[in-house]
Amino acid sequence: MPTMEDPLTNQARADETPRAARRWFQRFLAPFEQFAQTGSLASVLLIAAMLVAMVWANSPWAATYFTLWNLKLAIGPATAPLALTLQH
């Protein structure tokens, strides 16, 4: 004999799945959010950038590293731009 399921029960199950996934995702991201909010992320990124620069400057591609630092950029209006290299 076939039974009819309550449509509200099915709706409750359908609503519970996204909530459970959202809770799991929030639990998964919580340590990363806490790490990013403490300011530690900035120091880790700065150290990583420093290491990349040191390796790049002492690699066979060192010429491209120094070319980048000597690249001239201009900021400001065309009539009186501030044109300096990245090093300055």
Buried (B, 14 or more C-beta within 10 A) or exposed (E): EEEEEEEEEEEEEEEEEEEEEEEEEEEEEEEEEEEEEEEEEEEEEEEEEEEEEEEBEEEEEEEEBEEEEEEEEEEEEEEEEEEEEEEE
